């Protein structure tokens, strides 16, 4: 028998969000089937959310999800606080981690998880999966910790800390991908403000990017999307609703629902398709142009976003009425631009601001409800 055919798979899977949603069920089934041959030993790490009062509920929901939807059992490897765990509890946790061939972790705080994993041997046990066989399936907060640099999301977005990085596990560096992982890359929850890039927005992302060494790229994972790295096959597969992005100094390479060589992720500049500069979405461009009062840019962005209304207008009536409403809206927007150039800028600002806010809000709502065609 071919030795390579019997060798355990070596995989890293990173989920951008929705790791226990119906969208990702088929991904878990595929990964557990491969990693679990001939016998699955799946565990769930609770460290990232160990500080949360509802930690037990998160564990229960996850165990139920795997049992009812994925069709397998997943055990809890609990390690909620490194300083409160006894030496025996720590060793039991590390033993379970060593024995498992499917290691899953997800929501919570990346900085909390890294603080309690550091200097405990967790990184070495995960590295064993990459070297000798197994699957590390990390999502959201846990996924952030896989890079050389990790994003302290809550500290920046909620507390107001200046953009900065903390040291990650650098598990991806072990396979030649020096990066900072950013899940929720295409997040649109902000509505009227930019929450892409795991709630950082474009301006903070650029500041963060400038702090990275030249050999470190940003690996963005869209929501409801999985990036599956097969170390043995030297390939990367993108599954789910979105794509993954390799970004360096503002230039991006995007892969969507495809499989490509791992070498391209290590060095996106040598990918078969040229890199393209990252551009803000129309909704974000509209807000930026409004703040600068760039009339032409504002009008162009609003006209582009007008397509968001297409599905909603379908409820108005016949096609003639829909066309009339759309034409009237576009005429009004162009007229606002003319008025702004002729004078009365403050008066126009009062009319334009609510329009921009409504369109941004509608776009964010469509994204949250996964109505991507409308968004």
N, C-alpha and C positions, 0 to 999 in steps of 0.2 A: 504493500500500500504506500502511496505517495506520502512522505513525511509531512509535506506542507499542507496536504489535505486534512490531516488530523491535528494540525497545530491549532490551538485556541486562537480565535480572532483577537486582534488588538485594535480597539476602537475608542474614539473620543466623540461623543455627541453633545452638541451645545444647542440648547433651545432658547429662542429669543423671547418667548412667553408662551402661555397656553399649554404648558407641559403636561397638564392633566385634563386637557380638553379633548373632545371627540376628534379634532383635527390631528392630534398627535398620537392617537391610539394605535394606528397602523405602524407608526414609527417605533413605538415601544414594543409592539408585537414582533417586528422584524429584528430589532436589536436583542431582545431577550431570547428569541429563537436561536440566533447565531451564538450569542455569548453563553447560553445555557446548555449547549450540547456537550456531553450527554445529560447533564443535570444542572438545572438553574439554581443559583444561590444569589438571590437579589436582596439588596439591603437599601434602606432609606436613611440618609443622614439628617438629623434634626438640628445640627449646630447653627445653620444660618438664621433660623427663627427661634432659637432656644430661649431668647429673652422675651418672647411674646407671650402674653397671658393665655392666648388661644392655641398654644403649641400642641397640646394634646388633640385638639380638634383637627388641626392640620394633618397630624399623623394619621388619625382615624380616617379622614377623607381620602388621603393618599393610598392607604392600605385597601380601602374599599374600591377605589378606582382601579387599582391593578387587579384586584380579584374579579370584579364584575365586568370590566371593559377590556383589559389586556389579557385576562385569563390566566393569571399566575399569582402566586403568593410573593409578597415582598415583606421582609422582616425589618424591624427597627434597630438601627445601630445608634443608640442614644449617647450624645456627648454635648450637652447643652452649655456647659461652663467648665473650662479647663481647670480653674482654680478651686472649684467646688467638687470636682470629681476626685474620688479616692484613687490611690495608685492601682488598686485592683480593678476599679471601674474603667480606668484609662486603658489598662492592659487588655481587658475584655473587649473594649471597643476596638482597639487596634487589631486584636485577633480576628474579630468579625470582619473588619475591613480587609485583612489579608486573605481571608478564606473566600470572600465574595467574588463572583465573576460578573456581577452587574451592580454598579454603585450609582445610586440616584440621589441627587440633592437639588433643591430648587429655591423657593422664595425665602425672603428675609433680608438681612443686611450683609453685604459683602465684607465690610470692614469688621463687623462682629465675628463673622465666620473665620476670617483670616486671623484675627487676633487670638482666637481660641484653638485654631489648628496649628498655629506657628509653634515650632520647637516641640512638637508632640510625636512626630513620626508619621503624620497623616500624608504629607507630601510623598514620602518614600513609598508608602503603601499604594498610593494612586499610581506612582511611577511604575510599580511592578506590573500593573495592568497593561500599561503601554508597552513595556519591555517583554513581558512573558505571556500575556493573554488576559482578556477581560474587557469590559466596557465601562468607561466612566461617562455617565450621562448626567450632565449638569445643566441646570436651567437658571435663567434670570440672575438672581443675586449670586448663586453658587457659580454660575458660568463666568461671571465677572472675575472670579478668583483664579481662573485657569491661565490667565495671561501673565506676562512678566510684570505688568503694571495693572493695578486694579483701581476702579473708580469708586470713591466714597460717596455714593449717590445721595444718601440722606443728609450727610454733613454739608454738601454743597447746595442741594435743591431745597431742603427744608430748613436747615440751620443758617445758611448764608455764608458758609466757609468759602474762602477764595478757591477757585479751581485748582486742583492738585491731584496727585496720584499717590497711592500707597503700594508697597511691594506685594505682588501676587505670588501664586504658587509656581508660575512659569512652567506649568506642565506642557503647554504647547511648545515652549522653547525646546523641550526634549526631542521633539520631532522636527525641529528647525524652523518653527513659526514663532518669531519674536513679535509679540503683539500685546495690545490692550483690548480685551473683549468688551464690547458694548452691546448688550441686548436691547430690546425695545427700540431698535434703531429707527423704525419708521413710526414711532408713537405719535398720535394725533389728539390725545386727550385734552390738550391745552385749549383747543378751540380758538380763542383770540390771541394766544401766545404760543411760541414755538416750543414744543416738548419733544421734538425728535431727539434721537441720540440719548435715550434713557433719561429724558427730562432735562437734558443740558441745554438744548437749543444750539443753533449754529454759532452764535457769538462765543459762548463758553466752550464749545467743542474746539474752536480754532485756538483759543487760549490753552486748552488742555493739550492739543496737538503740538503746539510750540514747545511744550515742556518735555516731550518725548525725545529720546535719542534718535538719530537719523536711521538706525537700523530697526526701529520698532514701528510697526504699522498698527492702525486701528482696524480691528475685525468687528464689523457691525452685523448683528443678526436681527432680521426683522421679526416682528411679532407673529406668533403662530407659524414659526418656521424653525426647522432643524438643520444644523450643519453637522453632517456625519463624516468623520475622518476615519478611513480604513487604513491603518498604518501598514498592515501587511500588503495590501494592494496598492498603496501609495496613491490613494484617490480620495476625493472629497465629493460628497453627494449633498444636494440641497433639496429638502423635502418641505412641503407645506405651502402656505399661501403667499409667502413673500420671497425674499432673496437674501443673500449675504453680500457684504461689501468689504473690500480691502481698500483702505484709504491711507494715503501717505501725503502729507503736505498739501491737502486740498484736492488731490487727484484721486479718483475712485475707479475701481474695477468691480463690476457687479455680476453675480451669477444667480440665476433664477431657475429652479426646477431642472437641474442638470447634474451631471457628474463630470468632473474634470481632474486633471493630475494635481497631486499635492504640491508639486514643484511650482505651479502657478500661484498657489497661496503663499508659498515661501518667498517668491519674487514676482509680484503682480505685474511689474514692468515688462516681464518677458512673456506675459500671457498672450494667447493668440489674438485677442482683441485689444485694441489700444485703450489705454486708460483715458478717462474723461473727467474733466473738472467737476467736482460736486456743485450742484446748483440748488438753491433753495426752492421749495415748492411754491406754486403761485400764491397760495394763501399767505405764506411767510413773506413773499416778495411784496404782496399788497400792503401788509402791515409795515414793512420797512419803508416802502415808498410813501406811505401815508405819513409816517413819522418825519421823513425828510421833506415831505410835501413835493415830491417828484410827480408832477401832474401826469405826464405822459406814461411813466411807469405805473402809476396807480391805475389809470384808466385801462391800460393794457392788461394788467393783472386781474382787475375786476371783470373785464370782458371774458377773460379765459376762465375765471371761476364761475361765470354765469352758467356753464354747462352743469354745475351742481344742481341747478333748479330743474333740469330736464324731467327727472322722474316725478318731482313734486307737482310740476305743472300738468302732468298727465291726468291729474284728478280734476282739472278745471272743467274740461268739456271736450268738444270736438277739436280736430286738428287746426281748424281756422282760428278758433279762440286761443289755443295755445300759441300759435304763431304770432298772433296779435300781441299777446302779453309779453312774449320774449322780445319782439321787435320794439315795443314801447320801453321796456327796461333798458335795452341797449341804446336806444335813442337818448334816454334820460342820462345815462352814464356819459355818453359822448358830450352831451350838452353841459354836464357838470364840468367836464374838462375845459370846454370852451370858456365857460364863465370864470373858471379859476385863472386862466391865462389872461383874461380881459380885466380882472380885478375882482374885488369881493372875496378874497381868499378865505377869510375867516368864516364868512357866511357859508361858503361851499363846504368848508371843513365840517360844519355842523351837520350838513346833509350826508356827506360821504362817510363819516365815521360810523353811524349806525348801519349803513349798508355793508361796509367792510366787516363789522362785527357779526352781522347776521350770516353773511356768507361763510365766515370762518367758523362760526358756531355750527352751521349746517354741515360743513365739511367734517368737523370733528365728530359730530353725531353719527354721520355715515360711516366713518372709520371705526368708531366704537362698536357699531352694530354689524361690522364686517361687510358693509355694502360698498365694496371697493370700486365697483364699476361706477356707481353714482358719485363716490368721492373723487 
